[in-house]
């Protein structure tokens, strides 16, 4: 999974000033189609949200990312290697998620995705720019952005399923070797 796309998905989850709702209020699984300027960008991404623990899981083709919003912790999990590692604050995908001070949202319009109304926002943080269509209940339904290196990505929800999420999906399995990255 590419750092930019994950950063972009997370970018919509930063609160600042007059920020719209950016976190769902209940468990949900959202499947996105994606496209971007990087050849290896996954075509399908699933975001799962576990409301009671305020945790997110982003998965695509094997490796996945776990985000504990309460502890401000990001873990990268490699199932094929039975390995999990914590990413240091400020590293790649964590920047848009954990270092949101200074992010600005500007409402630019309205849209409909999968029959769900959403508000389109122009979002900036330093040299990163994105647009996001957020529903009133906190779902990112469509987004597009470019990172400081000029990589471009686009995502759009192709399904939304409100259903209880299994708690075990939001922590690496106990049998995996854990590697803490240097801070």
C-alpha positions as a Markdown table, in Angstrom:
| # | Residue | x | y | z |
|---|---|---|---|---|
| 1 | Unk | 0.0 | 0.0 | 0.0 |
| 2 | Unk | 1.5 | 3.3 | -0.9 |
| 3 | Unk | 2.3 | 6.0 | 1.7 |
| 4 | Unk | 0.7 | 8.8 | -0.3 |
| 5 | Unk | -2.7 | 7.1 | -0.7 |
| 6 | Unk | -2.8 | 6.3 | 3.0 |
| 7 | Unk | -1.8 | 9.8 | 3.9 |
| 8 | Unk | -4.5 | 11.1 | 1.6 |
| 9 | Unk | -7.1 | 8.9 | 3.2 |
| 10 | Unk | -6.0 | 10.1 | 6.6 |
| 11 | Unk | -5.8 | 13.7 | 5.6 |
| 12 | Unk | -9.5 | 14.0 | 5.8 |
| 13 | Unk | -9.4 | 12.9 | 9.4 |
| 14 | Unk | -7.7 | 16.0 | 10.9 |
| 15 | Unk | -9.6 | 18.5 | 12.9 |
| 16 | Unk | -9.0 | 22.2 | 12.6 |
| 17 | Unk | -11.1 | 25.3 | 13.2 |
| 18 | Unk | -14.4 | 24.8 | 11.4 |
| 19 | Unk | -13.8 | 21.2 | 10.4 |
| 20 | Unk | -16.6 | 19.0 | 9.3 |
| 21 | Unk | -17.4 | 15.7 | 11.0 |
| 22 | Unk | -14.5 | 13.4 | 9.9 |
| 23 | Unk | -15.0 | 10.3 | 11.9 |
| 24 | Unk | -18.0 | 8.0 | 11.6 |
| 25 | Unk | -20.2 | 7.6 | 14.7 |
| 26 | Unk | -20.6 | 3.9 | 14.3 |
| 27 | Unk | -18.8 | 0.8 | 12.9 |
| 28 | Unk | -18.5 | 0.9 | 9.2 |
| 29 | Unk | -16.6 | -0.7 | 6.3 |
| 30 | Unk | -16.1 | 1.4 | 3.2 |
| 31 | Unk | -14.6 | 0.0 | 0.0 |
| 32 | Unk | -12.9 | 2.5 | -2.4 |
| 33 | Unk | -11.8 | 2.3 | -6.0 |
| 34 | Unk | -8.5 | 4.1 | -6.4 |
| 35 | Unk | -6.3 | 5.5 | -9.2 |
| 36 | Unk | -3.1 | 7.4 | -9.1 |
| 37 | Unk | 0.1 | 8.5 | -10.8 |
| 38 | Unk | 2.1 | 5.6 | -9.2 |
| 39 | Unk | 2.0 | 2.4 | -11.1 |
| 40 | Unk | 1.7 | 0.2 | -8.0 |
| 41 | Unk | -1.3 | 2.0 | -6.5 |
| 42 | Unk | -3.9 | -0.5 | -5.4 |
| 43 | Unk | -7.1 | -0.5 | -7.3 |
| 44 | Unk | -9.2 | -1.4 | -4.2 |
| 45 | Unk | -8.9 | -0.2 | -0.7 |
| 46 | Unk | -11.1 | -1.1 | 2.3 |
| 47 | Unk | -11.3 | 1.2 | 5.3 |
| 48 | Unk | -12.9 | -0.3 | 8.5 |
| 49 | Unk | -13.8 | 1.8 | 11.5 |
| 50 | Unk | -14.3 | 0.4 | 15.0 |
| 51 | Unk | -16.2 | 3.1 | 16.8 |
| 52 | Unk | -16.0 | 1.9 | 20.5 |
| 53 | Unk | -12.1 | 1.9 | 20.4 |
| 54 | Unk | -11.8 | 4.8 | 17.8 |
| 55 | Unk | -9.6 | 2.6 | 15.5 |
| 56 | Unk | -9.1 | 2.4 | 11.8 |
| 57 | Unk | -7.9 | -0.4 | 9.6 |
| 58 | Unk | -6.8 | 0.3 | 6.0 |
| 59 | Unk | -6.3 | -2.8 | 3.8 |
| 60 | Unk | -5.4 | -3.7 | 0.3 |
| 61 | Unk | -3.8 | -6.8 | -1.2 |
| 62 | Unk | -2.2 | -8.2 | 1.9 |
| 63 | Unk | -0.4 | -5.6 | 4.0 |
| 64 | Unk | -2.6 | -3.3 | 6.1 |
| 65 | Unk | -2.3 | -0.3 | 8.4 |
| 66 | Unk | -3.9 | 0.0 | 11.9 |
| 67 | Unk | -4.5 | 3.4 | 13.4 |
| 68 | Unk | -5.3 | 3.9 | 17.1 |
| 69 | Unk | -6.7 | 7.4 | 17.1 |
| 70 | Unk | -6.8 | 7.5 | 21.0 |
| 71 | Unk | -3.1 | 6.6 | 21.4 |
| 72 | Unk | -2.0 | 8.3 | 18.2 |
| 73 | Unk | -0.4 | 5.1 | 17.1 |
| 74 | Unk | 0.1 | 3.8 | 13.6 |
| 75 | Unk | 1.1 | 0.2 | 12.9 |
| 76 | Unk | 2.0 | -1.4 | 9.5 |
| 77 | Unk | 1.2 | -5.1 | 9.4 |
| 78 | Unk | 2.7 | -7.6 | 6.9 |
| 79 | Unk | 0.6 | -10.8 | 7.1 |
| 80 | Unk | 2.9 | -12.8 | 4.8 |
| 81 | Unk | 5.9 | -12.2 | 7.0 |
| 82 | Unk | 3.9 | -12.4 | 10.3 |
| 83 | Unk | 5.4 | -9.0 | 11.2 |
| 84 | Unk | 4.0 | -5.8 | 12.6 |
| 85 | Unk | 5.8 | -2.5 | 13.2 |
| 86 | Unk | 4.9 | 0.8 | 14.7 |
| 87 | Unk | 5.6 | 3.8 | 12.5 |
| 88 | Unk | 7.3 | 6.8 | 14.1 |
| 89 | Unk | 5.4 | 10.1 | 14.5 |
| 90 | Unk | 5.9 | 12.3 | 11.5 |
| 91 | Unk | 6.8 | 9.4 | 9.1 |
| 92 | Unk | 5.1 | 9.3 | 5.8 |
| 93 | Unk | 1.5 | 8.3 | 6.3 |
| 94 | Unk | 1.4 | 9.5 | 9.8 |
| 95 | Unk | 2.0 | 13.1 | 8.9 |
| 96 | Unk | -1.5 | 13.9 | 7.7 |
| 97 | Unk | -3.1 | 12.0 | 10.5 |
| 98 | Unk | -1.1 | 13.0 | 13.6 |
| 99 | Unk | 0.4 | 16.4 | 12.7 |
| 100 | Unk | -2.8 | 18.2 | 11.7 |
| 101 | Unk | -2.1 | 21.6 | 13.2 |
| 102 | Unk | -2.4 | 24.2 | 10.5 |
| 103 | Unk | -4.7 | 22.2 | 8.2 |
| 104 | Unk | -7.4 | 24.3 | 6.6 |
| 105 | Unk | -10.8 | 23.3 | 5.2 |
| 106 | Unk | -12.7 | 25.4 | 2.7 |
| 107 | Unk | -16.2 | 24.3 | 1.6 |
| 108 | Unk | -16.4 | 24.3 | -2.2 |
| 109 | Unk | -19.7 | 22.6 | -3.0 |
| 110 | Unk | -21.9 | 19.5 | -2.7 |
| 111 | Unk | -22.1 | 16.2 | -4.4 |
| 112 | Unk | -23.7 | 12.7 | -4.2 |
| 113 | Unk | -21.8 | 9.4 | -4.1 |
| 114 | Unk | -23.6 | 6.1 | -3.8 |
| 115 | Unk | -26.8 | 8.0 | -3.3 |
| 116 | Unk | -25.4 | 9.7 | -0.2 |
| 117 | Unk | -25.1 | 13.5 | 0.0 |
| 118 | Unk | -21.6 | 14.9 | 0.8 |
| 119 | Unk | -20.0 | 18.3 | 1.1 |
| 120 | Unk | -16.8 | 18.9 | -1.0 |
| 121 | Unk | -13.9 | 20.6 | 0.9 |
| 122 | Unk | -10.6 | 21.9 | -0.4 |
| 123 | Unk | -8.0 | 20.8 | 2.2 |
| 124 | Unk | -4.5 | 22.1 | 2.6 |
| 125 | Unk | -1.6 | 21.3 | 5.0 |
| 126 | Unk | 1.7 | 22.9 | 4.3 |
| 127 | Unk | 2.5 | 21.7 | 0.7 |
| 128 | Unk | -0.1 | 19.0 | 0.6 |
| 129 | Unk | -3.4 | 19.7 | -1.1 |
| 130 | Unk | -6.6 | 17.5 | -1.5 |
| 131 | Unk | -10.3 | 17.7 | -2.0 |
| 132 | Unk | -12.6 | 15.5 | 0.0 |
| 133 | Unk | -16.4 | 14.8 | -0.2 |
| 134 | Unk | -17.5 | 14.2 | 3.4 |
| 135 | Unk | -21.0 | 13.0 | 4.4 |
| 136 | Unk | -22.8 | 14.5 | 7.4 |
| 137 | Unk | -22.1 | 11.3 | 9.3 |
| 138 | Unk | -18.3 | 11.5 | 8.8 |
| 139 | Unk | -17.7 | 9.3 | 5.8 |
| 140 | Unk | -15.1 | 10.1 | 3.2 |
| 141 | Unk | -16.9 | 9.3 | 0.0 |
| 142 | Unk | -14.6 | 10.8 | -2.6 |
| 143 | Unk | -11.2 | 12.4 | -2.6 |
| 144 | Unk | -8.4 | 13.5 | -4.8 |
| 145 | Unk | -5.0 | 15.0 | -3.9 |
| 146 | Unk | -1.4 | 15.6 | -4.7 |
| 147 | Unk | 1.5 | 15.3 | -2.3 |
| 148 | Unk | 4.6 | 17.6 | -2.1 |
| 149 | Unk | 6.4 | 15.2 | -4.5 |
| 150 | Unk | 3.7 | 15.6 | -7.1 |
| 151 | Unk | 2.2 | 12.2 | -6.8 |
| 152 | Unk | -1.6 | 12.3 | -7.5 |
| 153 | Unk | -4.3 | 9.9 | -6.2 |
| 154 | Unk | -8.0 | 9.6 | -6.5 |
| 155 | Unk | -10.4 | 7.5 | -4.5 |
| 156 | Unk | -14.2 | 7.0 | -4.5 |
| 157 | Unk | -16.4 | 4.8 | -2.3 |
| 158 | Unk | -18.0 | 1.9 | -4.2 |
| 159 | Unk | -19.7 | 0.4 | -1.1 |
| 160 | Unk | -20.6 | 1.5 | 2.4 |
| 161 | Unk | -21.7 | -1.1 | 5.0 |
| 162 | Unk | -22.6 | -0.1 | 8.5 |
| 163 | Unk | -22.1 | -3.3 | 10.5 |
| 164 | Unk | -20.3 | -4.3 | 13.7 |
| 165 | Unk | -16.5 | -4.7 | 13.1 |
| 166 | Unk | -14.7 | -7.6 | 14.8 |
| 167 | Unk | -12.4 | -6.1 | 17.5 |
| 168 | Unk | -9.6 | -8.5 | 16.6 |
| 169 | Unk | -9.1 | -6.9 | 13.2 |
| 170 | Unk | -7.8 | -3.7 | 14.8 |
| 171 | Unk | -4.7 | -5.1 | 16.5 |
| 172 | Unk | -1.9 | -7.2 | 15.0 |
| 173 | Unk | -2.3 | -11.0 | 15.9 |
| 174 | Unk | -0.4 | -12.0 | 19.0 |
| 175 | Unk | 1.6 | -14.5 | 17.0 |
| 176 | Unk | 3.2 | -11.8 | 14.9 |
| 177 | Unk | 6.8 | -10.6 | 15.6 |
| 178 | Unk | 6.7 | -6.9 | 16.5 |
| 179 | Unk | 9.3 | -4.5 | 15.5 |
| 180 | Unk | 9.3 | -1.0 | 17.0 |
| 181 | Unk | 10.7 | 1.6 | 14.6 |
| 182 | Unk | 13.3 | 4.0 | 16.0 |
| 183 | Unk | 11.8 | 7.4 | 16.9 |
